């Protein structure tokens, strides 16, 4: 149908926008949560796979505007997708790939075809602030201390106003915090 005037065109455009469905949030349960840092990144560095606005460097403080860097198996979450993790009360952004997210726990990972994501088991690996000069063993001890022993919930497409806990000194490693 051809509109007869600019007013008709404007009215059609506005009605289309008014009926468009906004992206709604969804929850994924039983997500495996782990942490990674400089020494166990591949290769060891703060480099990340996707430039989602920070120039391929891991970082963030967990707010919506500056989410923590997170990694997942390719295809598990969208590149640069922001999610909220109620367990740590922080936002994360998928900015990296994760080799361990693609494997089942030992000894099951001996079968390389049987990966977490192939079995639709979600896994997120979150960057913890670390640098080359940090003691790798201590960084990995911190990662293990922070890793929960149970699956967590992840909120995809979250709102911008969810609770974010403040940063505080005295974390698992060197006074830095995830």
C-alpha positions in Angstrom: 0.0 0.0 0.0 1.4 3.4 -1.0 1.0 6.1 1.6 -0.8 9.2 0.4 1.0 11.8 2.5 4.0 12.4 4.7 1.6 12.3 7.8 0.5 8.8 6.7 4.1 7.7 6.3 5.0 9.0 9.8 2.0 7.4 11.4 2.9 4.0 9.8 6.5 4.3 11.0 5.4 5.2 14.6 2.9 2.3 14.7 5.6 -0.1 13.6 8.0 1.1 16.3 5.3 1.0 19.0 4.6 -2.7 18.2 8.2 -3.8 18.0 9.0 -6.3 20.7 12.0 -5.3 22.9 14.6 -7.9 23.7 13.5 -9.5 26.9 15.8 -11.0 29.5 16.0 -14.7 30.1 17.7 -16.9 32.7 20.1 -19.8 32.2 20.4 -22.1 35.2 23.2 -24.4 36.3 26.0 -22.5 34.5 29.5 -23.6 35.4 31.4 -20.6 36.6 35.2 -20.4 36.7 37.9 -17.7 36.6 41.0 -17.0 34.5 43.9 -14.6 34.6 47.1 -13.7 32.9 48.9 -17.0 33.6 46.2 -19.4 32.3 45.0 -17.3 29.4 46.1 -18.7 26.1 48.6 -17.3 25.3 49.4 -15.9 28.8 48.4 -12.2 28.6 45.4 -9.9 29.0 44.6 -10.2 25.3 41.0 -11.2 24.4 39.4 -12.5 21.2 36.8 -9.8 20.6 37.1 -6.0 20.7 33.8 -5.0 22.4 35.0 -1.5 23.1 38.2 -1.9 25.2 40.7 -2.7 22.4 41.1 -6.4 22.9 42.3 -6.1 26.5 40.5 -7.8 29.4 39.2 -5.7 32.2 36.1 -4.1 33.7 34.7 -3.5 37.1 31.3 -5.3 36.8 29.0 -2.4 36.2 26.6 -2.4 33.2 28.7 0.4 31.5 32.0 -1.4 32.3 31.3 -5.2 32.6 33.9 -7.7 33.6 35.5 -9.6 30.7 34.1 -13.1 30.4 34.9 -16.0 28.1 32.7 -18.9 26.8 32.8 -21.6 24.2 32.2 -20.2 20.7 28.4 -20.2 20.0 27.4 -20.5 23.6 26.7 -16.8 24.1 26.8 -14.0 21.5 30.1 -12.1 21.0 30.0 -8.9 23.2 26.8 -10.1 24.9 26.2 -8.6 28.3 24.9 -10.8 31.1 24.3 -10.4 34.8 25.5 -13.0 37.4 23.4 -12.8 40.6 26.0 -15.0 42.3 28.7 -12.3 42.1 26.2 -9.4 41.6 28.2 -8.1 38.6 27.7 -7.7 34.8 30.0 -9.5 32.4 30.5 -9.2 28.7 31.5 -12.1 26.5 34.8 -10.8 25.0 36.9 -14.0 24.8 36.8 -17.7 24.0 37.4 -20.4 26.6 39.1 -23.7 25.9 38.1 -25.1 29.3 34.5 -24.1 28.6 34.5 -26.6 25.8 35.6 -29.6 27.9 33.9 -31.8 30.5 35.6 -32.3 33.8 38.3 -34.9 33.9 38.2 -37.9 33.1 35.2 -37.2 30.9 37.1 -34.7 28.7 39.3 -37.5 27.3 36.6 -37.8 24.7 37.2 -34.5 22.9 33.8 -34.7 21.1 32.0 -34.6 24.5 32.3 -31.0 25.4 30.2 -28.9 27.8 28.7 -26.8 25.0 28.1 -29.8 22.7 26.0 -31.1 25.6 24.4 -27.6 26.0 26.0 -27.2 29.4 26.7 -23.5 29.8 30.1 -22.4 31.2 31.4 -18.9 31.8 35.1 -18.1 32.7 35.6 -14.6 34.2 38.8 -12.6 34.0 40.4 -11.7 37.3 42.7 -8.7 37.3 46.3 -10.0 37.0 49.5 -9.0 35.2 52.6 -10.8 33.9 54.7 -10.2 37.1 52.0 -11.8 39.3 52.9 -15.2 40.8 51.0 -17.6 38.5 50.4 -20.1 41.3 48.8 -17.5 43.5 46.6 -16.2 40.7 45.3 -19.7 40.0 44.8 -20.3 43.8 42.6 -17.2 43.8 40.7 -18.4 40.8 40.0 -21.7 42.6 39.0 -20.0 45.8 36.4 -17.8 43.9 35.0 -20.8 41.8 31.7 -22.0 43.3 31.2 -25.7 43.7 27.7 -25.5 42.2 26.1 -24.2 39.0 24.9 -20.6 39.0 22.1 -18.6 37.3 23.0 -16.1 34.5 20.6 -13.4 33.3 20.9 -12.8 29.6 19.8 -9.3 28.2 19.6 -7.9 31.7 18.4 -4.4 32.6 21.0 -1.7 33.4 19.9 -1.2 37.1 20.6 -4.5 38.8 22.5 -4.5 42.0 26.3 -4.4 41.7 28.4 -5.0 44.7 31.2 -2.4 45.4 34.8 -3.2 45.1 36.6 -3.8 48.4 40.2 -4.6 49.3 41.2 -8.0 50.7 40.3 -10.3 47.8 41.6 -13.7 47.2 44.8 -12.4 45.6 46.9 -9.3 46.1 44.2 -6.9 47.2 42.6 -7.0 43.8 39.1 -8.1 43.2 37.1 -9.5 40.3 
